[in-house]
Amino acid sequence: MIKILALSVALLGCFANSETKLAPVSDTKVVTEKTIYDFKVEALEGGNIDFSTYKGKKILIVNTASKCGYTPQYKELEALYQQYKDKLVIVGFPANNFMSQEPGTNADIAAFCEKNYGVTFPMAAKISVKGNDIAPLYQWLTQKSQNGVLDAEVKWNFNKFLIDEKGNLLAYFPSKVTP
C-alpha cells in the first residue's frame, strides 16, 4: 500500500503544473454510478480494451497524435509504462481533433507507434476527444456530472487523465506536462 501511495505522489509530483486539475480531497465529490470500469473501447489492432481488467491499477489515459510537437512523449510514456506496468496501465487514444495531426488509419497509427517509439502499452482505435462526436469515455473524463470529480476540457494532443485503483478520476494534466 505504501508503494502504491508513493507511486501516486511521484506521478502527481512529476505531472503537476498550473493547468493541472486534481480531484478535491473532501466530500464535494458528486455521486456518480460510473467508473472507468464501466467502459470498453475498440483496440487499435482489433478486439476491445475492457477497463474492468485493470481493477487495482492506476490508469493513465492520453489522447495521442502522430504529427504533433508532443509526439515524442510516446517515448516517455513507454518508459513510464515499462517501469510501473505492474501498478500502472497507460492507454493511448489516437485522435484527429487538433489540426488533423492524426490523419492515419488504425493500421498506420499502430505501425508508426511500433516503428518509431516501440509502444507496447494498450492503444485504442482512433476516436474523437471533443466536439459533437466526442467518445463516451471522453465525455466521462471531461464532465464532472459524469465523473463526479472535475470538468476538464481536452485542449490539445497528449492531455492526460489519471485514474485511481478504484476506477475514479484522480487528475488531469495538460499536454506540456511530460510523463
VOKOL-61480 format. One line per field, with one value per atom (N, C-alpha, C): residue number from 0; residue in one letter; atom name; x, z, y. Coordinates in steps of 0.05 Angstrom, whole numbers. Layout:
num	[NUM, ...]
residu	[A, ...]
atome	[CA, ...]
east	[X, ...]
up	[Z, ...]
north	[Y, ...]
***
This chain:
num	[0, 0, 0, 1, 1, 1, 2, 2, 2, 3, 3, 3, 4, 4, 4, 5, 5, 5, 6, 6, 6, 7, 7, 7, 8, 8, 8, 9, 9, 9, 10, 10, 10, 11, 11, 11, 12, 12, 12, 13, 13, 13, 14, 14, 14, 15, 15, 15, 16, 16, 16, 17, 17, 17, 18, 18, 18, 19, 19, 19, 20, 20, 20, 21, 21, 21, 22, 22, 22, 23, 23, 23, 24, 24, 24, 25, 25, 25, 26, 26, 26, 27, 27, 27, 28, 28, 28, 29, 29, 29, 30, 30, 30, 31, 31, 31, 32, 32, 32, 33, 33, 33, 34, 34, 34, 35, 35, 35, 36, 36, 36, 37, 37, 37, 38, 38, 38, 39, 39, 39, 40, 40, 40, 41, 41, 41, 42, 42, 42, 43, 43, 43, 44, 44, 44, 45, 45, 45, 46, 46, 46, 47, 47, 47, 48, 48, 48, 49, 49, 49, 50, 50, 50, 51, 51, 51, 52, 52, 52, 53, 53, 53, 54, 54, 54, 55, 55, 55, 56, 56, 56, 57, 57, 57, 58, 58, 58, 59, 59, 59, 60, 60, 60, 61, 61, 61, 62, 62, 62, 63, 63, 63, 64, 64, 64, 65, 65, 65, 66, 66, 66, 67, 67, 67, 68, 68, 68, 69, 69, 69, 70, 70, 70, 71, 71, 71, 72, 72, 72, 73, 73, 73, 74, 74, 74, 75, 75, 75, 76, 76, 76, 77, 77, 77, 78, 78, 78, 79, 79, 79, 80, 80, 80, 81, 81, 81, 82, 82, 82, 83, 83, 83, 84, 84, 84, 85, 85, 85, 86, 86, 86, 87, 87, 87, 88, 88, 88, 89, 89, 89, 90, 90, 90, 91, 91, 91, 92, 92, 92, 93, 93, 93, 94, 94, 94, 95, 95, 95, 96, 96, 96, 97, 97, 97, 98, 98, 98, 99, 99, 99, 100, 100, 100, 101, 101, 101, 102, 102, 102, 103, 103, 103, 104, 104, 104, 105, 105, 105, 106, 106, 106, 107, 107, 107, 108, 108, 108, 109, 109, 109, 110, 110, 110, 111, 111, 111, 112, 112, 112, 113, 113, 113, 114, 114, 114, 115, 115, 115, 116, 116, 116, 117, 117, 117, 118, 118, 118, 119, 119, 119, 120, 120, 120, 121, 121, 121, 122, 122, 122, 123, 123, 123, 124, 124, 124, 125, 125, 125, 126, 126, 126, 127, 127, 127, 128, 128, 128, 129, 129, 129, 130, 130, 130, 131, 131, 131, 132, 132, 132, 133, 133, 133, 134, 134, 134, 135, 135, 135, 136, 136, 136, 137, 137, 137, 138, 138, 138, 139, 139, 139, 140, 140, 140, 141, 141, 141, 142, 142, 142, 143, 143, 143, 144, 144, 144, 145, 145, 145, 146, 146, 146, 147, 147, 147, 148, 148, 148, 149, 149, 149, 150, 150, 150, 151, 151, 151, 152, 152, 152, 153, 153, 153, 154, 154, 154, 155, 155, 155, 156, 156, 156, 157, 157, 157, 158, 158, 158, 159, 159, 159, 160, 160, 160, 161, 161, 161, 162, 162, 162, 163, 163, 163, 164, 164, 164, 165, 165, 165, 166, 166, 166, 167, 167, 167, 168, 168, 168, 169, 169, 169, 170, 170, 170, 171, 171, 171, 172, 172, 172, 173, 173, 173, 174, 174, 174, 175, 175, 175, 176, 176, 176, 177, 177, 177, 178, 178, 178]
residu	[M, M, M, I, I, I, K, K, K, I, I, I, L, L, L, A, A, A, L, L, L, S, S, S, V, V, V, A, A, A, L, L, L, L, L, L, G, G, G, C, C, C, F, F, F, A, A, A, N, N, N, S, S, S, E, E, E, T, T, T, K, K, K, L, L, L, A, A, A, P, P, P, V, V, V, S, S, S, D, D, D, T, T, T, K, K, K, V, V, V, V, V, V, T, T, T, E, E, E, K, K, K, T, T, T, I, I, I, Y, Y, Y, D, D, D, F, F, F, K, K, K, V, V, V, E, E, E, A, A, A, L, L, L, E, E, E, G, G, G, G, G, G, N, N, N, I, I, I, D, D, D, F, F, F, S, S, S, T, T, T, Y, Y, Y, K, K, K, G, G, G, K, K, K, K, K, K, I, I, I, L, L, L, I, I, I, V, V, V, N, N, N, T, T, T, A, A, A, S, S, S, K, K, K, C, C, C, G, G, G, Y, Y, Y, T, T, T, P, P, P, Q, Q, Q, Y, Y, Y, K, K, K, E, E, E, L, L, L, E, E, E, A, A, A, L, L, L, Y, Y, Y, Q, Q, Q, Q, Q, Q, Y, Y, Y, K, K, K, D, D, D, K, K, K, L, L, L, V, V, V, I, I, I, V, V, V, G, G, G, F, F, F, P, P, P, A, A, A, N, N, N, N, N, N, F, F, F, M, M, M, S, S, S, Q, Q, Q, E, E, E, P, P, P, G, G, G, T, T, T, N, N, N, A, A, A, D, D, D, I, I, I, A, A, A, A, A, A, F, F, F, C, C, C, E, E, E, K, K, K, N, N, N, Y, Y, Y, G, G, G, V, V, V, T, T, T, F, F, F, P, P, P, M, M, M, A, A, A, A, A, A, K, K, K, I, I, I, S, S, S, V, V, V, K, K, K, G, G, G, N, N, N, D, D, D, I, I, I, A, A, A, P, P, P, L, L, L, Y, Y, Y, Q, Q, Q, W, W, W, L, L, L, T, T, T, Q, Q, Q, K, K, K, S, S, S, Q, Q, Q, N, N, N, G, G, G, V, V, V, L, L, L, D, D, D, A, A, A, E, E, E, V, V, V, K, K, K, W, W, W, N, N, N, F, F, F, N, N, N, K, K, K, F, F, F, L, L, L, I, I, I, D, D, D, E, E, E, K, K, K, G, G, G, N, N, N, L, L, L, L, L, L, A, A, A, Y, Y, Y, F, F, F, P, P, P, S, S, S, K, K, K, V, V, V, T, T, T, P, P, P]
atome	[N, CA, C, N, CA, C, N, CA, C, N, CA, C, N, CA, C, N, CA, C, N, CA, C, N, CA, C, N, CA, C, N, CA, C, N, CA, C, N, CA, C, N, CA, C, N, CA, C, N, CA, C, N, CA, C, N, CA, C, N, CA, C, N, CA, C, N, CA, C, N, CA, C, N, CA, C, N, CA, C, N, CA, C, N, CA, C, N, CA, C, N, CA, C, N, CA, C, N, CA, C, N, CA, C, N, CA, C, N, CA, C, N, CA, C, N, CA, C, N, CA, C, N, CA, C, N, CA, C, N, CA, C, N, CA, C, N, CA, C, N, CA, C, N, CA, C, N, CA, C, N, CA, C, N, CA, C, N, CA, C, N, CA, C, N, CA, C, N, CA, C, N, CA, C, N, CA, C, N, CA, C, N, CA, C, N, CA, C, N, CA, C, N, CA, C, N, CA, C, N, CA, C, N, CA, C, N, CA, C, N, CA, C, N, CA, C, N, CA, C, N, CA, C, N, CA, C, N, CA, C, N, CA, C, N, CA, C, N, CA, C, N, CA, C, N, CA, C, N, CA, C, N, CA, C, N, CA, C, N, CA, C, N, CA, C, N, CA, C, N, CA, C, N, CA, C, N, CA, C, N, CA, C, N, CA, C, N, CA, C, N, CA, C, N, CA, C, N, CA, C, N, CA, C, N, CA, C, N, CA, C, N, CA, C, N, CA, C, N, CA, C, N, CA, C, N, CA, C, N, CA, C, N, CA, C, N, CA, C, N, CA, C, N, CA, C, N, CA, C, N, CA, C, N, CA, C, N, CA, C, N, CA, C, N, CA, C, N, CA, C, N, CA, C, N, CA, C, N, CA, C, N, CA, C, N, CA, C, N, CA, C, N, CA, C, N, CA, C, N, CA, C, N, CA, C, N, CA, C, N, CA, C, N, CA, C, N, CA, C, N, CA, C, N, CA, C, N, CA, C, N, CA, C, N, CA, C, N, CA, C, N, CA, C, N, CA, C, N, CA, C, N, CA, C, N, CA, C, N, CA, C, N, CA, C, N, CA, C, N, CA, C, N, CA, C, N, CA, C, N, CA, C, N, CA, C, N, CA, C, N, CA, C, N, CA, C, N, CA, C, N, CA, C, N, CA, C, N, CA, C, N, CA, C, N, CA, C, N, CA, C, N, CA, C, N, CA, C, N, CA, C, N, CA, C, N, CA, C, N, CA, C, N, CA, C, N, CA, C, N, CA, C, N, CA, C, N, CA, C, N, CA, C, N, CA, C, N, CA, C, N, CA, C, N, CA, C, N, CA, C, N, CA, C, N, CA, C, N, CA, C, N, CA, C, N, CA, C, N, CA, C, N, CA, C, N, CA, C, N, CA, C, N, CA, C, N, CA, C, N, CA, C, N, CA, C]
east	[17, 0, 17, 39, 57, 70, 77, 89, 69, 44, 24, 20, 20, 17, 42, 65, 89, 88, 78, 76, 56, 34, 14, 26, 41, 54, 74, 90, 110, 98, 77, 63, 52, 38, 27, 48, 70, 92, 105, 108, 120, 103, 77, 58, 48, 49, 35, 46, 28, 35, 10, 10, -12, -38, -37, -61, -71, -56, -63, -88, -106, -130, -130, -132, -132, -160, -167, -192, -191, -213, -213, -212, -197, -195, -215, -240, -262, -287, -309, -333, -350, -336, -351, -355, -346, -349, -379, -386, -413, -416, -438, -443, -450, -434, -440, -439, -452, -452, -431, -419, -400, -371, -355, -326, -314, -288, -275, -281, -286, -290, -316, -333, -357, -353, -329, -324, -307, -315, -299, -296, -273, -268, -254, -257, -244, -213, -198, -169, -159, -135, -123, -120, -112, -107, -129, -153, -176, -182, -205, -213, -222, -223, -232, -212, -213, -199, -222, -222, -242, -228, -236, -223, -227, -247, -251, -228, -213, -190, -166, -168, -147, -153, -173, -180, -156, -152, -129, -104, -105, -82, -90, -71, -75, -76, -91, -93, -87, -69, -63, -74, -93, -106, -95, -85, -72, -84, -93, -100, -75, -71, -46, -49, -27, -26, 2, 4, 30, 45, 31, 44, 42, 48, 46, 73, 77, 102, 106, 84, 85, 88, 89, 90, 114, 137, 159, 152, 130, 122, 116, 111, 107, 131, 155, 179, 178, 171, 170, 146, 124, 101, 109, 123, 131, 150, 169, 188, 173, 154, 138, 122, 111, 95, 114, 137, 155, 164, 168, 178, 156, 131, 109, 86, 90, 67, 53, 66, 52, 32, 35, 17, 2, 11, 1, -3, -26, -31, -34, -21, -24, -41, -61, -77, -77, -67, -66, -91, -101, -125, -118, -111, -106, -131, -127, -150, -140, -158, -151, -165, -170, -186, -170, -144, -129, -111, -119, -104, -98, -115, -111, -84, -75, -48, -48, -71, -72, -89, -78, -94, -95, -77, -75, -97, -97, -116, -105, -121, -112, -87, -85, -62, -37, -41, -19, -9, -27, -20, -5, -14, -1, 27, 31, 57, 76, 65, 81, 91, 72, 79, 100, 97, 116, 143, 144, 169, 184, 171, 185, 190, 172, 174, 172, 169, 168, 145, 122, 100, 89, 87, 75, 50, 46, 22, -3, -26, -50, -57, -66, -74, -103, -120, -147, -149, -170, -175, -180, -175, -178, -206, -208, -234, -234, -256, -258, -258, -241, -239, -253, -266, -282, -301, -319, -338, -364, -380, -406, -403, -380, -376, -357, -355, -337, -345, -325, -329, -341, -357, -369, -349, -326, -305, -295, -291, -282, -303, -328, -350, -347, -342, -339, -315, -293, -268, -270, -285, -285, -308, -328, -352, -356, -355, -359, -386, -406, -433, -431, -411, -408, -387, -364, -342, -343, -359, -363, -340, -320, -296, -290, -287, -279, -287, -288, -292, -264, -258, -232, -235, -229, -230, -205, -207, -183, -176, -153, -146, -126, -113, -93, -86, -69, -59, -42, -42, -26, -35, -60, -72, -74, -72, -70, -91, -103, -122, -112, -109, -100, -124, -127, -149, -138, -151, -141, -148, -139, -142, -171, -189, -217, -234, -220, -233, -244, -236, -245, -224, -234, -216, -201, -175, -158, -147, -138, -126, -125, -123, -120, -94, -79, -54, -53, -46, -45, -21, -20, 0, 28, 34, 62, 73, 56, 66, 75, 101, 112, 111, 110, 110, 136]
up	[0, 0, 0, 15, 17, -11, -25, -52, -71, -70, -87, -81, -55, -48, -58, -55, -65, -95, -109, -138, -145, -130, -135, -131, -109, -103, -124, -132, -152, -179, -187, -212, -211, -189, -186, -185, -171, -169, -196, -212, -238, -258, -255, -275, -267, -242, -233, -245, -253, -260, -257, -266, -260, -274, -296, -310, -301, -284, -273, -256, -259, -242, -226, -200, -182, -170, -165, -151, -124, -115, -88, -66, -46, -23, -2, -8, 10, 2, 14, 7, -13, -30, -51, -76, -76, -100, -106, -131, -140, -141, -130, -131, -159, -170, -196, -194, -212, -212, -229, -248, -266, -256, -263, -260, -287, -290, -315, -322, -301, -305, -321, -324, -340, -370, -378, -406, -420, -445, -463, -489, -500, -525, -545, -570, -591, -589, -592, -591, -619, -620, -645, -665, -656, -674, -673, -665, -665, -636, -632, -606, -589, -563, -545, -522, -511, -486, -465, -446, -425, -400, -392, -369, -343, -341, -316, -311, -332, -328, -314, -311, -298, -269, -257, -229, -212, -193, -174, -185, -209, -220, -226, -226, -236, -266, -278, -307, -316, -335, -347, -376, -381, -408, -422, -447, -462, -490, -499, -527, -543, -564, -579, -608, -621, -649, -659, -684, -696, -708, -713, -727, -709, -684, -665, -652, -644, -630, -604, -593, -568, -574, -599, -606, -592, -589, -575, -546, -535, -509, -509, -533, -535, -521, -526, -515, -484, -473, -444, -432, -447, -438, -437, -458, -459, -436, -430, -408, -381, -377, -353, -351, -373, -373, -366, -378, -373, -343, -332, -304, -284, -290, -270, -279, -300, -312, -294, -272, -253, -235, -236, -219, -236, -260, -277, -306, -317, -345, -359, -382, -398, -423, -429, -453, -471, -495, -515, -531, -537, -553, -577, -600, -623, -630, -636, -642, -663, -681, -703, -698, -673, -667, -670, -670, -669, -694, -712, -737, -753, -753, -768, -764, -739, -733, -729, -732, -732, -756, -780, -804, -812, -801, -810, -801, -813, -805, -780, -768, -744, -750, -774, -782, -784, -796, -799, -772, -754, -727, -712, -713, -700, -710, -736, -748, -740, -740, -732, -703, -685, -657, -651, -664, -660, -672, -697, -711, -698, -691, -681, -651, -636, -606, -591, -605, -592, -572, -578, -560, -555, -530, -522, -504, -494, -478, -495, -484, -499, -514, -539, -555, -565, -562, -572, -601, -614, -642, -641, -664, -666, -658, -642, -632, -634, -625, -622, -592, -584, -555, -548, -568, -562, -585, -580, -601, -600, -621, -622, -623, -633, -636, -615, -592, -570, -561, -558, -549, -521, -514, -487, -465, -469, -447, -442, -464, -460, -449, -454, -440, -410, -402, -374, -362, -377, -367, -364, -381, -382, -368, -359, -348, -319, -301, -273, -268, -283, -279, -284, -299, -305, -288, -283, -268, -238, -230, -202, -190, -205, -194, -205, -232, -244, -273, -282, -311, -322, -345, -357, -388, -401, -430, -442, -461, -476, -495, -491, -506, -529, -528, -549, -546, -564, -562, -537, -528, -505, -479, -476, -449, -435, -409, -393, -370, -366, -344, -327, -301, -283, -268, -269, -255, -232, -209, -186, -188, -168, -168, -165, -159, -156, -180, -200, -225, -226, -207, -206, -217, -229, -239, -216, -219, -198, -206, -232, -240, -270, -279, -308, -311, -332, -338, -367, -372, -400, -415, -441, -459, -451, -442, -436, -412, -396, -373, -384, -381, -392, -373, -384, -366, -351]
north	[-24, 0, 25, 24, 47, 52, 30, 33, 46, 38, 50, 79, 86, 114, 130, 119, 132, 136, 116, 119, 141, 143, 164, 191, 194, 220, 227, 207, 211, 220, 206, 213, 241, 248, 274, 296, 290, 310, 314, 293, 296, 311, 307, 318, 346, 354, 378, 404, 422, 449, 466, 491, 508, 501, 485, 477, 449, 437, 411, 413, 394, 394, 368, 371, 347, 344, 319, 314, 327, 339, 352, 331, 338, 320, 329, 323, 330, 314, 320, 306, 322, 338, 353, 337, 312, 295, 291, 294, 289, 258, 248, 220, 211, 193, 182, 151, 138, 109, 97, 113, 102, 105, 85, 88, 80, 83, 75, 46, 30, 1, -5, 14, 11, 14, 20, 26, 4, -1, -18, -1, -2, 13, -6, 1, -15, -11, -33, -31, -24, -12, -3, -25, -49, -71, -92, -84, -102, -111, -122, -131, -107, -111, -90, -86, -62, -56, -54, -72, -73, -62, -38, -25, -40, -57, -72, -92, -98, -116, -102, -76, -61, -54, -66, -61, -65, -46, -48, -34, -24, -9, 19, 37, 64, 62, 81, 82, 110, 113, 139, 139, 156, 158, 183, 179, 200, 201, 225, 227, 233, 218, 219, 228, 235, 242, 238, 229, 222, 246, 268, 291, 316, 313, 335, 341, 365, 372, 356, 346, 330, 300, 291, 263, 249, 262, 248, 239, 248, 238, 209, 197, 168, 154, 163, 151, 151, 174, 177, 160, 160, 144, 114, 105, 77, 71, 89, 84, 83, 101, 100, 74, 66, 40, 17, 16, -7, -7, 16, 18, 10, 17, 13, -4, -20, -34, -54, -61, -79, -63, -36, -18, 3, 7, 29, 19, 25, 19, 46, 48, 72, 63, 79, 73, 98, 94, 116, 117, 141, 145, 163, 152, 169, 185, 211, 228, 249, 256, 274, 301, 309, 333, 359, 358, 382, 385, 402, 408, 383, 363, 339, 326, 326, 315, 285, 272, 242, 233, 237, 231, 202, 185, 158, 139, 116, 94, 81, 64, 50, 34, 21, 6, 24, 48, 67, 76, 81, 91, 69, 44, 22, 19, 19, 16, 39, 64, 87, 85, 78, 76, 54, 32, 10, 16, 26, 32, 54, 76, 100, 101, 88, 91, 64, 42, 16, 14, 27, 27, -1, -8, -34, -31, -6, -2, -3, -9, -11, 15, 12, 35, 29, 48, 46, 54, 46, 55, 85, 98, 127, 135, 156, 167, 197, 209, 238, 244, 263, 270, 296, 309, 333, 338, 357, 364, 347, 350, 336, 305, 296, 267, 255, 269, 260, 232, 215, 188, 187, 168, 166, 166, 152, 153, 181, 196, 223, 242, 236, 251, 246, 221, 215, 229, 228, 240, 271, 284, 313, 327, 312, 324, 315, 335, 329, 315, 322, 310, 280, 271, 242, 229, 243, 230, 237, 256, 263, 279, 286, 299, 327, 328, 354, 356, 381, 386, 392, 381, 385, 384, 406, 407, 396, 378, 369, 391, 404, 428, 422, 399, 392, 363, 353, 326, 322, 298, 289, 302, 307, 313, 286, 287, 262, 262, 239, 235, 212, 216, 195, 185, 158, 144, 128, 128, 114, 84, 69, 39, 30, 49, 42, 51, 61, 69, 97, 114, 141, 161, 182, 202, 216, 218, 230, 257, 259, 284, 287, 312, 319, 334, 328, 342, 351, 376, 387, 375, 380, 369, 374, 399, 406, 392, 379, 364, 337, 331, 307, 284, 260, 236, 235]
***
